[in-house]
Amino acid sequence: QVVMSSIAKAIGPLVNIALLLLFAIIIFAIVGLEFYSGALNKTCFDINDLNVILTEVDGGMPCAMGTEASTPVGSYICQQNESICLEKWEGPNNGITSFDNIALAMLTTFQCVTMEGWTPIMYWTNDALGSAFNWVFFIPLIVIGSFF
């Protein structure tokens, strides 16, 4: 009976923390939608057969469209005369890891907040958009998210 009353007293503050965490996830998901919407849907395809993914890893990895001179610093560029970066890939983890809609953005943000597998997401966004300003999203997300 004492344990049950203690649990009942603790539920109120836990609900407040859960709502605060949900608010933080929603805010970061909206920011992620603005920064990364559609960025993780491009990968390198073979020039000779546009149905074959041609990257360093199996299953593909995000790339930046353009040449080495026109893409941001740190982005992954397809090999010239062998592959081309096209926006017809489902994305990492069979399309689950993305910022294309609010539900997937919240799921991806939650994955980052748990600090399990957030580094591949950061590296994928670096490959797609360059590494210059991604820290503006990921460092506050990890610092604020780790408090909850």
N, CA, C and O atoms as a GROMACS GRO file, in nm:
protein
  592
    1GLN      N    1   0.084  -0.119   0.000
    1GLN     CA    2   0.000   0.000   0.000
    1GLN      C    3   0.088   0.125   0.000
    1GLN      O    4   0.055   0.224  -0.066
    2VAL      N    5   0.198   0.122   0.073
    2VAL     CA    6   0.289   0.235   0.077
    2VAL      C    7   0.353   0.257  -0.060
    2VAL      O    8   0.370   0.370  -0.105
    3VAL      N    9   0.389   0.148  -0.126
    3VAL     CA   10   0.451   0.158  -0.258
    3VAL      C   11   0.352   0.217  -0.358
    3VAL      O   12   0.389   0.303  -0.438
    4MET      N   13   0.229   0.173  -0.355
    4MET     CA   14   0.127   0.223  -0.447
    4MET      C   15   0.100   0.371  -0.426
    4MET      O   16   0.082   0.446  -0.523
    5SER      N   17   0.098   0.415  -0.302
    5SER     CA   18   0.076   0.558  -0.276
    5SER      C   19   0.196   0.641  -0.322
    5SER      O   20   0.179   0.754  -0.368
    6SER      N   21   0.315   0.586  -0.308
    6SER     CA   22   0.435   0.657  -0.355
    6SER      C   23   0.435   0.669  -0.508
    6SER      O   24   0.471   0.773  -0.562
    7ILE      N   25   0.394   0.563  -0.574
    7ILE     CA   26   0.385   0.567  -0.721
    7ILE      C   27   0.280   0.667  -0.764
    7ILE      O   28   0.301   0.742  -0.860
    8ALA      N   29   0.168   0.669  -0.696
    8ALA     CA   30   0.061   0.763  -0.730
    8ALA      C   31   0.106   0.908  -0.712
    8ALA      O   32   0.071   0.994  -0.793
    9LYS      N   33   0.185   0.935  -0.609
    9LYS     CA   34   0.236   1.070  -0.587
    9LYS      C   35   0.339   1.110  -0.692
    9LYS      O   36   0.353   1.228  -0.724
   10ALA      N   37   0.412   1.012  -0.746
   10ALA     CA   38   0.518   1.041  -0.843
   10ALA      C   39   0.464   1.060  -0.984
   10ALA      O   40   0.534   1.115  -1.069
   11ILE      N   41   0.343   1.016  -1.011
   11ILE     CA   42   0.290   1.023  -1.147
   11ILE      C   43   0.272   1.168  -1.193
   11ILE      O   44   0.299   1.198  -1.309
   12GLY      N   45   0.229   1.256  -1.105
   12GLY     CA   46   0.209   1.397  -1.142
   12GLY      C   47   0.335   1.463  -1.197
   12GLY      O   48   0.332   1.516  -1.308
   13PRO      N   49   0.444   1.461  -1.121
   13PRO     CA   50   0.568   1.520  -1.175
   13PRO      C   51   0.620   1.449  -1.300
   13PRO      O   52   0.678   1.513  -1.387
   14LEU      N   53   0.601   1.317  -1.309
   14LEU     CA   54   0.647   1.246  -1.428
   14LEU      C   55   0.568   1.286  -1.552
   14LEU      O   56   0.625   1.292  -1.661
   15VAL      N   57   0.441   1.313  -1.536
   15VAL     CA   58   0.361   1.360  -1.650
   15VAL      C   59   0.411   1.496  -1.696
   15VAL      O   60   0.418   1.523  -1.816
   16ASN      N   61   0.447   1.584  -1.600
   16ASN     CA   62   0.501   1.716  -1.637
   16ASN      C   63   0.632   1.702  -1.716
   16ASN      O   64   0.652   1.772  -1.814
   17ILE      N   65   0.719   1.613  -1.673
   17ILE     CA   66   0.846   1.590  -1.743
   17ILE      C   67   0.819   1.532  -1.882
   17ILE      O   68   0.885   1.571  -1.979
   18ALA      N   69   0.725   1.440  -1.892
   18ALA     CA   70   0.692   1.380  -2.022
   18ALA      C   71   0.637   1.485  -2.118
   18ALA      O   72   0.670   1.484  -2.236
   19LEU      N   73   0.554   1.575  -2.068
   19LEU     CA   74   0.501   1.682  -2.154
   19LEU      C   75   0.612   1.778  -2.198
   19LEU      O   76   0.612   1.825  -2.312
   20LEU      N   77   0.704   1.808  -2.108
   20LEU     CA   78   0.817   1.895  -2.143
   20LEU      C   79   0.905   1.828  -2.249
   20LEU      O   80   0.951   1.894  -2.342
   21LEU      N   81   0.928   1.698  -2.234
   21LEU     CA   82   1.006   1.625  -2.334
   21LEU      C   83   0.934   1.622  -2.469
   21LEU      O   84   0.996   1.640  -2.573
   22LEU      N   85   0.804   1.600  -2.467
   22LEU     CA   86   0.726   1.601  -2.591
   22LEU      C   87   0.732   1.738  -2.658
   22LEU      O   88   0.745   1.746  -2.781
   23PHE      N   89   0.725   1.844  -2.580
   23PHE     CA   90   0.736   1.979  -2.635
   23PHE      C   91   0.872   2.000  -2.701
   23PHE      O   92   0.880   2.055  -2.811
   24ALA      N   93   0.980   1.957  -2.633
   24ALA     CA   94   1.114   1.972  -2.690
   24ALA      C   95   1.130   1.890  -2.818
   24ALA      O   96   1.191   1.937  -2.914
   25ILE      N   97   1.074   1.770  -2.820
   25ILE     CA   98   1.083   1.686  -2.940
   25ILE      C   99   1.007   1.751  -3.056
   25ILE      O  100   1.056   1.751  -3.169
   26ILE      N  101   0.890   1.806  -3.028
   26ILE     CA  102   0.812   1.872  -3.134
   26ILE      C  103   0.887   1.993  -3.188
   26ILE      O  104   0.892   2.013  -3.310
   27ILE      N  105   0.945   2.074  -3.100
   27ILE     CA  106   1.020   2.192  -3.145
   27ILE      C  107   1.138   2.152  -3.233
   27ILE      O  108   1.158   2.208  -3.340
   28PHE      N  109   1.217   2.054  -3.187
   28PHE     CA  110   1.332   2.011  -3.266
   28PHE      C  111   1.288   1.941  -3.395
   28PHE      O  112   1.359   1.950  -3.495
   29ALA      N  113   1.176   1.872  -3.394
   29ALA     CA  114   1.125   1.809  -3.517
   29ALA      C  115   1.086   1.915  -3.619
   29ALA      O  116   1.112   1.897  -3.738
   30ILE      N  117   1.025   2.024  -3.574
   30ILE     CA  118   0.989   2.133  -3.667
   30ILE      C  119   1.114   2.198  -3.725
   30ILE      O  120   1.120   2.227  -3.845
   31VAL      N  121   1.214   2.221  -3.640
   31VAL     CA  122   1.340   2.277  -3.689
   31VAL      C  123   1.407   2.178  -3.787
   31VAL      O  124   1.462   2.220  -3.889
   32GLY      N  125   1.403   2.050  -3.756
   32GLY     CA  126   1.458   1.948  -3.846
   32GLY      C  127   1.385   1.944  -3.979
   32GLY      O  128   1.447   1.923  -4.083
   33LEU      N  129   1.253   1.964  -3.976
   33LEU     CA  130   1.177   1.971  -4.101
   33LEU      C  131   1.227   2.086  -4.188
   33LEU      O  132   1.242   2.072  -4.309
   34GLU      N  133   1.252   2.200  -4.126
   34GLU     CA  134   1.300   2.316  -4.201
   34GLU      C  135   1.441   2.295  -4.256
   34GLU      O  136   1.470   2.332  -4.370
   35PHE      N  137   1.528   2.236  -4.176
   35PHE     CA  138   1.668   2.217  -4.218
   35PHE      C  139   1.685   2.103  -4.317
   35PHE      O  140   1.757   2.118  -4.416
   36TYR      N  141   1.621   1.988  -4.291
   36TYR     CA  142   1.659   1.864  -4.358
   36TYR      C  143   1.548   1.799  -4.441
   36TYR      O  144   1.565   1.685  -4.484
   37SER      N  145   1.439   1.866  -4.465
   37SER     CA  146   1.330   1.805  -4.542
   37SER      C  147   1.378   1.771  -4.684
   37SER      O  148   1.420   1.859  -4.759
   38GLY      N  149   1.370   1.644  -4.719
   38GLY     CA  150   1.412   1.598  -4.851
   38GLY      C  151   1.560   1.578  -4.869
   38GLY      O  152   1.604   1.533  -4.975
   39ALA      N  153   1.640   1.610  -4.768
   39ALA     CA  154   1.785   1.602  -4.784
   39ALA      C  155   1.837   1.459  -4.784
   39ALA      O  156   1.940   1.431  -4.844
   40LEU      N  157   1.766   1.369  -4.718
   40LEU     CA  158   1.816   1.232  -4.705
   40LEU      C  159   1.760   1.138  -4.811
   40LEU      O  160   1.774   1.016  -4.798
   41ASN      N  161   1.697   1.190  -4.914
   41ASN     CA  162   1.636   1.107  -5.018
   41ASN      C  163   1.719   1.097  -5.146
   41ASN      O  164   1.671   1.045  -5.246
   42LYS      N  165   1.841   1.146  -5.142
   42LYS     CA  166   1.927   1.142  -5.260
   42LYS      C  167   2.042   1.046  -5.236
   42LYS      O  168   2.102   1.044  -5.128
   43THR      N  169   2.074   0.967  -5.336
   43THR     CA  170   2.192   0.881  -5.330
   43THR      C  171   2.248   0.864  -5.471
   43THR      O  172   2.188   0.909  -5.568
   44CYS      N  173   2.363   0.800  -5.481
   44CYS     CA  174   2.432   0.783  -5.608
   44CYS      C  175   2.379   0.660  -5.681
   44CYS      O  176   2.374   0.550  -5.625
   45PHE      N  177   2.340   0.679  -5.807
   45PHE     CA  178   2.295   0.570  -5.893
   45PHE      C  179   2.392   0.556  -6.009
   45PHE      O  180   2.451   0.653  -6.056
   46ASP      N  181   2.407   0.432  -6.054
   46ASP     CA  182   2.494   0.400  -6.167
   46ASP      C  183   2.444   0.472  -6.293
   46ASP      O  184   2.325   0.471  -6.321
   47ILE      N  185   2.535   0.534  -6.368
   47ILE     CA  186   2.497   0.607  -6.490
   47ILE      C  187   2.441   0.511  -6.594
   47ILE      O  188   2.348   0.546  -6.667
   48ASN      N  189   2.496   0.391  -6.603
   48ASN     CA  190   2.453   0.295  -6.704
   48ASN      C  191   2.319   0.229  -6.670
   48ASN      O  192   2.244   0.193  -6.761
   49ASP      N  193   2.288   0.215  -6.541
   49ASP     CA  194   2.161   0.155  -6.498
   49ASP      C  195   2.110   0.235  -6.379
   49ASP      O  196   2.159   0.219  -6.267
   50LEU      N  197   2.012   0.321  -6.402
   50LEU     CA  198   1.964   0.412  -6.298
   50LEU      C  199   1.884   0.343  -6.188
   50LEU      O  200   1.830   0.411  -6.101
   51ASN      N  201   1.877   0.212  -6.190
   51ASN     CA  202   1.812   0.138  -6.082
   51ASN      C  203   1.912   0.076  -5.985
   51ASN      O  204   1.873   0.015  -5.886
   52VAL      N  205   2.041   0.091  -6.012
   52VAL     CA  206   2.147   0.033  -5.930
   52VAL      C  207   2.209   0.144  -5.846
   52VAL      O  208   2.260   0.243  -5.899
   53ILE      N  209   2.205   0.125  -5.714
   53ILE     CA  210   2.268   0.221  -5.622
   53ILE      C  211   2.418   0.192  -5.620
   53ILE      O  212   2.459   0.077  -5.605
   54LEU      N  213   2.498   0.296  -5.635
   54LEU     CA  214   2.643   0.281  -5.646
   54LEU      C  215   2.709   0.373  -5.543
   54LEU      O  216   2.745   0.486  -5.575
   55THR      N  217   2.724   0.325  -5.420
   55THR     CA  218   2.790   0.401  -5.314
   55THR      C  219   2.893   0.313  -5.244
   55THR      O  220   2.909   0.196  -5.277
   56GLU      N  221   2.961   0.373  -5.146
   56GLU     CA  222   3.064   0.300  -5.072
   56GLU      C  223   3.005   0.196  -4.978
   56GLU      O  224   3.072   0.099  -4.944
   57VAL      N  225   2.880   0.214  -4.937
   57VAL     CA  226   2.814   0.120  -4.846
   57VAL      C  227   2.697   0.054  -4.916
   57VAL      O  228   2.641   0.110  -5.010
   58ASP      N  229   2.660  -0.065  -4.871
   58ASP     CA  230   2.546  -0.134  -4.929
   58ASP      C  231   2.418  -0.062  -4.890
   58ASP      O  232   2.403  -0.019  -4.775
   59GLY      N  233   2.327  -0.047  -4.982
   59GLY     CA  234   2.198   0.016  -4.954
   59GLY      C  235   2.196   0.164  -4.976
   59GLY      O  236   2.088   0.224  -4.974
   60GLY      N  237   2.308   0.226  -4.999
   60GLY     CA  238   2.313   0.368  -5.030
   60GLY      C  239   2.343   0.456  -4.911
   60GLY      O  240   2.332   0.416  -4.795
   61MET      N  241   2.382   0.577  -4.943
   61MET     CA  242   2.405   0.681  -4.843
   61MET      C  243   2.374   0.815  -4.908
   61MET      O  244   2.388   0.829  -5.030
   62PRO      N  245   2.330   0.913  -4.830
   62PRO     CA  246   2.293   1.042  -4.890
   62PRO      C  247   2.410   1.108  -4.962
   62PRO      O  248   2.526   1.089  -4.925
   63CYS      N  249   2.377   1.184  -5.065
   63CYS     CA  250   2.479   1.256  -5.141
   63CYS      C  251   2.431   1.397  -5.170
   63CYS      O  252   2.313   1.429  -5.150
   64ALA      N  253   2.520   1.479  -5.215
   64ALA     CA  254   2.488   1.616  -5.254
   64ALA      C  255   2.494   1.626  -5.405
   64ALA      O  256   2.586   1.575  -5.469
   65MET      N  257   2.395   1.691  -5.462
   65MET     CA  258   2.391   1.709  -5.607
   65MET      C  259   2.489   1.818  -5.648
   65MET      O  260   2.495   1.923  -5.585
   66GLY      N  261   2.564   1.793  -5.754
   66GLY     CA  262   2.655   1.893  -5.804
   66GLY      C  263   2.797   1.842  -5.812
   66GLY      O  264   2.824   1.723  -5.792
   67THR      N  265   2.887   1.934  -5.841
   67THR     CA  266   3.029   1.901  -5.851
   67THR      C  267   3.099   1.937  -5.720
   67THR      O  268   3.039   1.994  -5.629
   68GLU      N  269   3.225   1.904  -5.714
   68GLU     CA  270   3.302   1.932  -5.592
   68GLU      C  271   3.311   2.081  -5.565
   68GLU      O  272   3.317   2.123  -5.449
   69ALA      N  273   3.312   2.161  -5.670
   69ALA     CA  274   3.323   2.306  -5.654
   69ALA      C  275   3.190   2.368  -5.610
   69ALA      O  276   3.188   2.472  -5.544
   70SER      N  277   3.078   2.306  -5.648
   70SER     CA  278   2.948   2.368  -5.621
   70SER      C  279   2.877   2.314  -5.498
   70SER      O  280   2.776   2.371  -5.456
   71THR      N  281   2.926   2.206  -5.438
   71THR     CA  282   2.860   2.150  -5.321
   71THR      C  283   2.925   2.203  -5.193
   71THR      O  284   3.040   2.246  -5.196
   72PRO      N  285   2.852   2.199  -5.082
   72PRO     CA  286   2.908   2.248  -4.955
   72PRO      C  287   3.026   2.162  -4.908
   72PRO      O  288   3.040   2.047  -4.948
   73VAL      N  289   3.108   2.220  -4.824
   73VAL     CA  290   3.225   2.151  -4.770
   73VAL      C  291   3.178   2.035  -4.682
   73VAL      O  292   3.090   2.052  -4.598
   74GLY      N  293   3.237   1.919  -4.702
   74GLY     CA  294   3.206   1.802  -4.622
   74GLY      C  295   3.095   1.715  -4.676
   74GLY      O  296   3.064   1.612  -4.616
   75SER      N  297   3.034   1.752  -4.786
   75SER     CA  298   2.925   1.672  -4.840
   75SER      C  299   2.982   1.559  -4.927
   75SER      O  300   3.092   1.569  -4.981
   76TYR      N  301   2.903   1.452  -4.938
   76TYR     CA  302   2.944   1.336  -5.018
   76TYR      C  303   2.905   1.360  -5.163
   76TYR      O  304   2.790   1.392  -5.192
   77ILE      N  305   3.000   1.343  -5.252
   77ILE     CA  306   2.978   1.366  -5.395
   77ILE      C  307   2.996   1.234  -5.468
   77ILE      O  308   3.090   1.159  -5.441
   78CYS      N  309   2.906   1.208  -5.561
   78CYS     CA  310   2.915   1.085  -5.642
   78CYS      C  311   3.038   1.092  -5.733
   78CYS      O  312   3.084   1.201  -5.769
   79GLN      N  313   3.090   0.975  -5.768
   79GLN     CA  314   3.206   0.969  -5.856
   79GLN      C  315   3.167   1.009  -5.998
   79GLN      O  316   3.074   0.955  -6.056
   80GLN      N  317   3.241   1.105  -6.051
   80GLN     CA  318   3.211   1.153  -6.186
   80GLN      C  319   3.233   1.040  -6.287
   80GLN      O  320   3.320   0.956  -6.269
   81ASN      N  321   3.153   1.041  -6.392
   81ASN     CA  322   3.157   0.946  -6.502
   81ASN      C  323   3.122   0.803  -6.460
   81ASN      O  324   3.130   0.712  -6.542
   82GLU      N  325   3.082   0.781  -6.333
   82GLU     CA  326   3.040   0.649  -6.288
   82GLU      C  327   2.899   0.651  -6.230
   82GLU      O  328   2.820   0.560  -6.254
   83SER      N  329   2.868   0.755  -6.152
   83SER     CA  330   2.738   0.760  -6.085
   83SER      C  331   2.686   0.902  -6.083
   83SER      O  332   2.760   0.998  -6.105
   84ILE      N  333   2.556   0.913  -6.056
   84ILE     CA  334   2.490   1.043  -6.052
   84ILE      C  335   2.399   1.046  -5.929
   84ILE      O  336   2.337   0.945  -5.894
   85CYS      N  337   2.392   1.160  -5.864
   85CYS     CA  338   2.310   1.178  -5.745
   85CYS      C  339   2.166   1.211  -5.786
   85CYS      O  340   2.141   1.315  -5.847
   86LEU      N  341   2.074   1.121  -5.753
   86LEU     CA  342   1.933   1.140  -5.789
   86LEU      C  343   1.846   1.133  -5.664
   86LEU      O  344   1.878   1.064  -5.568
   87GLU      N  345   1.736   1.205  -5.669
   87GLU     CA  346   1.643   1.209  -5.556
   87GLU      C  347   1.530   1.107  -5.578
   87GLU      O  348   1.414   1.144  -5.595
   88LYS      N  349   1.567   0.979  -5.577
   88LYS     CA  350   1.466   0.875  -5.591
   88LYS      C  351   1.492   0.758  -5.496
   88LYS      O  352   1.444   0.647  -5.518
   89TRP      N  353   1.568   0.784  -5.391
   89TRP     CA  354   1.601   0.683  -5.290
   89TRP      C  355   1.506   0.699  -5.174
   89TRP      O  356   1.466   0.810  -5.140
   90GLU      N  357   1.469   0.589  -5.111
   90GLU     CA  358   1.377   0.596  -4.998
   90GLU      C  359   1.440   0.658  -4.874
   90GLU      O  360   1.370   0.715  -4.790
   91GLY      N  361   1.571   0.649  -4.862
   91GLY     CA  362   1.640   0.709  -4.750
   91GLY      C  363   1.702   0.605  -4.658
   91GLY      O  364   1.681   0.486  -4.677
   92PRO      N  365   1.777   0.651  -4.558
   92PRO     CA  366   1.841   0.558  -4.464
   92PRO      C  367   1.736   0.479  -4.385
   92PRO      O  368   1.626   0.528  -4.359
   93ASN      N  369   1.772   0.359  -4.347
   93ASN     CA  370   1.684   0.270  -4.269
   93ASN      C  371   1.549   0.250  -4.338
   93ASN      O  372   1.444   0.256  -4.274
   94ASN      N  373   1.553   0.226  -4.467
   94ASN     CA  374   1.432   0.206  -4.548
   94ASN      C  375   1.335   0.321  -4.540
   94ASN      O  376   1.214   0.301  -4.546
   95GLY      N  377   1.386   0.442  -4.526
   95GLY     CA  378   1.302   0.561  -4.526
   95GLY      C  379   1.249   0.601  -4.390
   95GLY      O  380   1.180   0.703  -4.380
   96ILE      N  381   1.278   0.524  -4.286
   96ILE     CA  382   1.227   0.558  -4.152
   96ILE      C  383   1.302   0.677  -4.095
   96ILE      O  384   1.242   0.764  -4.032
   97THR      N  385   1.432   0.682  -4.116
   97THR     CA  386   1.512   0.793  -4.066
   97THR      C  387   1.505   0.906  -4.168
   97THR      O  388   1.575   0.904  -4.269
   98SER      N  389   1.420   1.005  -4.140
   98SER     CA  390   1.410   1.120  -4.229
   98SER      C  391   1.340   1.234  -4.157
   98SER      O  392   1.284   1.218  -4.049
   99PHE      N  393   1.344   1.348  -4.219
   99PHE     CA  394   1.275   1.467  -4.170
   99PHE      C  395   1.173   1.514  -4.273
   99PHE      O  396   1.151   1.635  -4.288
  100ASP      N  397   1.111   1.420  -4.345
  100ASP     CA  398   1.021   1.457  -4.453
  100ASP      C  399   0.880   1.491  -4.408
  100ASP      O  400   0.811   1.566  -4.476
  101ASN      N  401   0.836   1.438  -4.295
  101ASN     CA  402   0.707   1.477  -4.238
  101ASN      C  403   0.721   1.484  -4.087
  101ASN      O  404   0.822   1.441  -4.032
  102ILE      N  405   0.623   1.538  -4.020
  102ILE     CA  406   0.637   1.565  -3.877
  102ILE      C  407   0.648   1.436  -3.796
  102ILE      O  408   0.720   1.433  -3.696
  103ALA      N  409   0.578   1.330  -3.837
  103ALA     CA  410   0.584   1.205  -3.762
  103ALA      C  411   0.724   1.143  -3.770
  103ALA      O  412   0.780   1.104  -3.667
  104LEU      N  413   0.781   1.134  -3.890
  104LEU     CA  414   0.916   1.078  -3.904
  104LEU      C  415   1.021   1.171  -3.843
  104LEU      O  416   1.122   1.124  -3.790
  105ALA      N  417   0.998   1.301  -3.849
  105ALA     CA  418   1.090   1.396  -3.786
  105ALA      C  419   1.089   1.379  -3.634
  105ALA      O  420   1.194   1.386  -3.570
  106MET      N  421   0.971   1.358  -3.577
  106MET     CA  422   0.963   1.335  -3.432
  106MET      C  423   1.030   1.203  -3.394
  106MET      O  424   1.096   1.195  -3.290
  107LEU      N  425   1.013   1.100  -3.476
  107LEU     CA  426   1.077   0.972  -3.450
  107LEU      C  427   1.229   0.983  -3.459
  107LEU      O  428   1.301   0.929  -3.374
  108THR      N  429   1.277   1.051  -3.560
  108THR     CA  430   1.421   1.070  -3.576
  108THR      C  431   1.477   1.156  -3.462
  108THR      O  432   1.586   1.128  -3.412
  109THR      N  433   1.403   1.260  -3.422
  109THR     CA  434   1.446   1.343  -3.309
  109THR      C  435   1.448   1.262  -3.180
  109THR      O  436   1.540   1.276  -3.100
  110PHE      N  437   1.348   1.177  -3.160
  110PHE     CA  438   1.346   1.092  -3.041
  110PHE      C  439   1.466   0.998  -3.040
  110PHE      O  440   1.525   0.975  -2.935
  111GLN      N  441   1.501   0.945  -3.156
  111GLN     CA  442   1.620   0.858  -3.164
  111GLN      C  443   1.745   0.936  -3.124
  111GLN      O  444   1.832   0.882  -3.056
  112CYS      N  445   1.755   1.061  -3.166
  112CYS     CA  446   1.870   1.142  -3.128
  112CYS      C  447   1.870   1.174  -2.979
  112CYS      O  448   1.975   1.174  -2.915
  113VAL      N  449   1.751   1.200  -2.922
  113VAL     CA  450   1.740   1.234  -2.779
  113VAL      C  451   1.782   1.115  -2.693
  113VAL      O  452   1.842   1.133  -2.587
  114THR      N  453   1.751   0.993  -2.737
  114THR     CA  454   1.792   0.876  -2.660
  114THR      C  455   1.942   0.852  -2.668
  114THR      O  456   1.996   0.769  -2.595
  115MET      N  457   2.009   0.924  -2.756
  115MET     CA  458   2.153   0.916  -2.779
  115MET      C  459   2.198   0.778  -2.826
  115MET      O  460   2.313   0.739  -2.806
  116GLU      N  461   2.107   0.704  -2.889
  116GLU     CA  462   2.139   0.577  -2.953
  116GLU      C  463   2.126   0.595  -3.103
  116GLU      O  464   2.015   0.607  -3.154
  117GLY      N  465   2.236   0.597  -3.172
  117GLY     CA  466   2.233   0.607  -3.316
  117GLY      C  467   2.216   0.749  -3.368
  117GLY      O  468   2.173   0.767  -3.482
  118TRP      N  469   2.249   0.850  -3.289
  118TRP     CA  470   2.235   0.987  -3.339
  118TRP      C  471   2.353   1.025  -3.428
  118TRP      O  472   2.338   1.111  -3.515
  119THR      N  473   2.468   0.964  -3.408
  119THR     CA  474   2.584   1.001  -3.489
  119THR      C  475   2.569   0.962  -3.636
  119THR      O  476   2.608   1.041  -3.722
  120PRO      N  477   2.513   0.844  -3.670
  120PRO     CA  478   2.491   0.818  -3.813
  120PRO      C  479   2.395   0.918  -3.876
  120PRO      O  480   2.412   0.956  -3.993
  121ILE      N  481   2.295   0.962  -3.802
  121ILE     CA  482   2.202   1.061  -3.856
  121ILE      C  483   2.276   1.192  -3.884
  121ILE      O  484   2.254   1.254  -3.987
  122MET      N  485   2.362   1.232  -3.792
  122MET     CA  486   2.440   1.354  -3.813
  122MET      C  487   2.534   1.338  -3.934
  122MET      O  488   2.548   1.430  -4.014
  123TYR      N  489   2.597   1.222  -3.946
  123TYR     CA  490   2.686   1.199  -4.059
  123TYR      C  491   2.609   1.196  -4.191
  123TYR      O  492   2.659   1.244  -4.292
  124TRP      N  493   2.487   1.139  -4.191
  124TRP     CA  494   2.406   1.138  -4.313
  124TRP      C  495   2.368   1.280  -4.353
  124TRP      O  496   2.368   1.313  -4.472
  125THR      N  497   2.334   1.364  -4.257
  125THR     CA  498   2.301   1.503  -4.291
  125THR      C  499   2.427   1.577  -4.336
  125THR      O  500   2.419   1.665  -4.422
  126ASN      N  501   2.542   1.543  -4.279
  126ASN     CA  502   2.667   1.601  -4.328
  126ASN      C  503   2.692   1.561  -4.473
  126ASN      O  504   2.732   1.645  -4.554
  127ASP      N  505   2.668   1.434  -4.506
  127ASP     CA  506   2.688   1.388  -4.643
  127ASP      C  507   2.594   1.459  -4.740
  127ASP      O  508   2.632   1.488  -4.853
  128ALA      N  509   2.473   1.487  -4.697
  128ALA     CA  510   2.373   1.547  -4.785
  128ALA      C  511   2.388   1.698  -4.798
  128ALA      O  512   2.368   1.753  -4.906
  129LEU      N  513   2.424   1.765  -4.689
  129LEU     CA  514   2.421   1.912  -4.689
  129LEU      C  515   2.554   1.978  -4.653
  129LEU      O  516   2.562   2.101  -4.652
  130GLY      N  517   2.656   1.900  -4.625
  130GLY     CA  518   2.782   1.958  -4.582
  130GLY      C  519   2.790   1.965  -4.431
  130GLY      O  520   2.689   1.954  -4.362
  131SER      N  521   2.910   1.982  -4.381
  131SER     CA  522   2.932   1.975  -4.236
  131SER      C  523   2.947   2.110  -4.169
  131SER      O  524   2.984   2.116  -4.052
  132ALA      N  525   2.920   2.218  -4.239
  132ALA     CA  526   2.948   2.350  -4.182
  132ALA      C  527   2.853   2.389  -4.070
  132ALA      O  528   2.897   2.442  -3.968
  133PHE      N  529   2.722   2.365  -4.086
  133PHE     CA  530   2.627   2.417  -3.989
  133PHE      C  531   2.539   2.311  -3.923
  133PHE      O  532   2.444   2.347  -3.854
  134ASN      N  533   2.566   2.183  -3.941
  134ASN     CA  534   2.484   2.081  -3.879
  134ASN      C  535   2.495   2.079  -3.728
  134ASN      O  536   2.402   2.035  -3.659
  135TRP      N  537   2.605   2.126  -3.675
  135TRP     CA  538   2.621   2.129  -3.530
  135TRP      C  539   2.518   2.222  -3.466
  135TRP      O  540   2.485   2.204  -3.348
  136VAL      N  541   2.466   2.320  -3.540
  136VAL     CA  542   2.366   2.414  -3.486
  136VAL      C  543   2.239   2.339  -3.447
  136VAL      O  544   2.168   2.382  -3.356
  137PHE      N  545   2.209   2.230  -3.514
  137PHE     CA  546   2.091   2.149  -3.480
  137PHE      C  547   2.126   2.040  -3.379
  137PHE      O  548   2.054   2.022  -3.280
  138PHE      N  549   2.234   1.966  -3.403
  138PHE     CA  550   2.259   1.845  -3.325
  138PHE      C  551   2.315   1.871  -3.186
  138PHE      O  552   2.279   1.799  -3.092
  139ILE      N  553   2.402   1.968  -3.168
  139ILE     CA  554   2.458   1.992  -3.036
  139ILE      C  555   2.352   2.037  -2.936
  139ILE      O  556   2.344   1.980  -2.827
  140PRO      N  557   2.268   2.138  -2.968
  140PRO     CA  558   2.160   2.170  -2.872
  140PRO      C  559   2.062   2.056  -2.851
  140PRO      O  560   2.010   2.037  -2.741
  141LEU      N  561   2.034   1.978  -2.957
  141LEU     CA  562   1.943   1.865  -2.942
  141LEU      C  563   1.998   1.764  -2.842
  141LEU      O  564   1.924   1.716  -2.756
  142ILE      N  565   2.124   1.731  -2.851
  142ILE     CA  566   2.183   1.633  -2.760
  142ILE      C  567   2.196   1.690  -2.619
  142ILE      O  568   2.169   1.620  -2.522
  143VAL      N  569   2.237   1.816  -2.608
  143VAL     CA  570   2.254   1.875  -2.474
  143VAL      C  571   2.119   1.889  -2.404
  143VAL      O  572   2.106   1.852  -2.288
  144ILE      N  573   2.020   1.943  -2.473
  144ILE     CA  574   1.888   1.961  -2.411
  144ILE      C  575   1.819   1.826  -2.393
  144ILE      O  576   1.757   1.801  -2.290
  145GLY      N  577   1.829   1.740  -2.491
  145GLY     CA  578   1.764   1.610  -2.482
  145GLY      C  579   1.822   1.520  -2.375
  145GLY      O  580   1.751   1.437  -2.319
  146SER      N  581   1.951   1.534  -2.346
  146SER     CA  582   2.013   1.447  -2.245
  146SER      C  583   1.968   1.481  -2.104
  146SER      O  584   1.987   1.400  -2.013
  147PHE      N  585   1.910   1.597  -2.082
  147PHE     CA  586   1.860   1.632  -1.949
  147PHE      C  587   1.732   1.556  -1.914
  147PHE      O  588   1.699   1.542  -1.796
  148PHE      N  589   1.662   1.507  -2.015
  148PHE     CA  590   1.537   1.438  -1.988
  148PHE      C  591   1.559   1.289  -1.981
  148PHE      O  592   1.464   1.213  -1.959
   0.00000   0.00000   0.00000
